[in-house]
Amino acid sequence: MSDPRPWADGRAQGRMIRVNAPQPPLFGSVPDAAQRLAGVGYLASTAVATTVFLADRLGKPLLVEGPAGVGKTELAKAVAQATGSGLVRLQCYEGIDEARALYEWNHAKQLLRITAGQGRGATESWDEARDDVFSEEFLLPRPLLTAIRRADPTVLLIDEMDKADVEVEGLLLEVLSDFQVTVPEMGTISATRRPFVVLTSNSTRELSEALKRRCLFLHLDFPDADLERRIVLSRVPELAENLVDALVRTVRVLRGLELRKSPSVAETIDWGRTLLALGLDTLDDDAVRATLGAVLKHQSDTVKAAAELRLN
């Protein structure tokens, strides 16, 4: 009789084994990747579409670096949406550890189980209790283990990897090399279907060579004027083209300043939506002065931009 659990019990050999089967690719070609990403609102350059296609075809994680707000996280979301895949997200932050990234045990439930076993007056041995409490019922999977165990198409987004401690990178090496997770009390759980993995980094610190070696690399920068114009028009199609042109030109001027935070593409889109909501059809000095808070988020940046744009 076949085992109904998602892996075969190989505990006698100290392992829980899954068989990796061939899986169909998410994208048929580079043009297919570009077209399907565009279909969900992500306008990818040829370089981006090529790298996404290769990451899928080669089964390699994709490391995307670049300044904040250039569309790194949105790329992972767009891949999931374009391919009908589930999205599993691990948001990195300072202090994140194995219990938040891989898995942890439900200690309260384990204690209740042990206490209940003792209270029945039965002669249950520790080995029997241990085998029970360190089982699937008491395991709390976190994003990495969740993505590994999914049989359906999955995009695993490991967001802002550079914010995590260096030690966390060591946790990822087994996942990114062999697409498996080892739970010492249960064995090794290997993926039946490899997730499409996207790691993002704002380059606030250098990632390890061991991590980079396991990934394909893509650097995203702010788009050129023509691409940003098309992005804004795709997201806010009600805006007049001449207003979009003025908006993009102004944002590019702002990015040329030494600001605490340069405007992201998302903020360019927000600015366009702001103008639309106010019923403005020109980006004159009054309009810029009234709506600059939609694109700049620090007072010092606002003052510097006002001086550069001569709004005073």
Secondary structure, DSSP 8 states (H G I E B T S, - for coil): ----SSSEEEGGGTEEE--------S-SSHHHHHHHHHHTT----HHHHHHHHHHHHHT--EEEE-STTSSHHHHHHHHHHHHT-EEEEEE--TT--HHHHTEEE-HHHHHHHHHHHHHTT----HHHHHHHHTSGGGEEE-HHHHHHH--S-EEEEEETGGGS-HHHHHHHHHHHHHSEEEETTTEEEE-SS--EEEEEE--SS---HHHHHTSEEEE-----HHHHHHHHHHH-TTS-HHHHHHHHHHHHHHHTS--SS---HHHHHHHHHHHHHTT-----HHHHHHHGGGT--SHHHHHHHHHHTT--
